[in-house]
């Protein structure tokens, strides 16, 4: 990524985006990955209207937290599935505070059988994990719905697409979108996200600043939990 491990650099004008001075440093340093990924997946794969529901797994990941907050800002509902053993109560409390409509463990999600006007059957699904997490979402997804594979679930599921021929199966790579996008398209996306951050409607994913010398601690605690750690570790070179 541009700017990583350096203080100075020379870049093409199209690769640099000016942000508001009111934008917090944590939001700025995490702006170009998870928030942009969430933004594009919500915007690009289904024509959503206020009140529609999105379902996702790995909801406590940075992208999952971003999906929740963008959906809250745009009047969309979210069903969020997380692993059973990652400090679930604290994770659920945090995701609900971000604007999640519902948060379930994988076991709880398997028992969902009915929907109503307050929480409609999801029309769009974001799959980052596969396995049981994916199977549950396909079971709950509305007929004619859309599922997007990203992150750890890039492989296209030929068998499952045959089992649900009514569903639109898609794969998303943010790097591919960035390579195709025009500077104007990138500016529009960035400005929309930054405006939500500046107004307090969108916070940076949960993070903990660490000194570079403690990188082993950060790496160990990032990968210790199935279906993503809840905390991002950010190397802070300003710490004494």
JONOR-V434991 format. One record per backbone hydrogen bond with DSSP energy under -1.0 kcal/mol. NH is the residue of the N-H (numbers start at 1). CO is the residue of the C=O. If there is no record, write none. Layout:
nh=NH co=CO
nh=NH co=CO
This chain:
nh=4 co=1
nh=6 co=3
nh=15 co=12
nh=16 co=13
nh=23 co=20
nh=28 co=24
nh=29 co=25
nh=30 co=26
nh=37 co=33
nh=38 co=34
nh=39 co=35
nh=40 co=36
nh=41 co=37
nh=42 co=38
nh=43 co=39
nh=44 co=40
nh=48 co=46
nh=51 co=75
nh=52 co=49
nh=54 co=77
nh=55 co=124
nh=56 co=79
nh=57 co=126
nh=59 co=81
nh=61 co=58
nh=65 co=61
nh=66 co=62
nh=67 co=63
nh=68 co=64
nh=69 co=65
nh=70 co=66
nh=71 co=67
nh=72 co=68
nh=73 co=69
nh=74 co=70
nh=76 co=71
nh=77 co=52
nh=79 co=54
nh=80 co=102
nh=81 co=56
nh=82 co=104
nh=91 co=87
nh=92 co=88
nh=93 co=89
nh=94 co=90
nh=95 co=91
nh=96 co=92
nh=97 co=93
nh=98 co=94
nh=100 co=95
nh=102 co=78
nh=104 co=80
nh=109 co=105
nh=110 co=106
nh=111 co=108
nh=112 co=109
nh=116 co=119
nh=123 co=53
nh=124 co=53
nh=125 co=146
nh=126 co=55
nh=127 co=148
nh=135 co=131
nh=136 co=132
nh=137 co=133
nh=138 co=134
nh=139 co=135
nh=140 co=136
nh=141 co=137
nh=142 co=122
nh=145 co=142
nh=146 co=123
nh=147 co=168
nh=148 co=125
nh=149 co=170
nh=150 co=127
nh=153 co=150
nh=158 co=156
nh=161 co=157
nh=162 co=158
nh=163 co=159
nh=164 co=160
nh=167 co=164
nh=168 co=145
nh=170 co=147
nh=172 co=149
nh=177 co=173
nh=178 co=174
nh=179 co=175
nh=180 co=176
nh=181 co=177
nh=186 co=182
nh=187 co=183
nh=188 co=184
nh=189 co=185
nh=190 co=186
nh=191 co=187
nh=192 co=188
nh=193 co=189
nh=194 co=190
nh=195 co=191
nh=196 co=192
nh=197 co=193
nh=198 co=194
nh=199 co=195
nh=200 co=197
nh=201 co=196
nh=202 co=196
nh=208 co=232
nh=210 co=234
nh=214 co=211
nh=215 co=212
nh=218 co=214
nh=219 co=215
nh=220 co=216
nh=221 co=217
nh=222 co=218
nh=223 co=219
nh=232 co=206
nh=234 co=208
nh=236 co=210
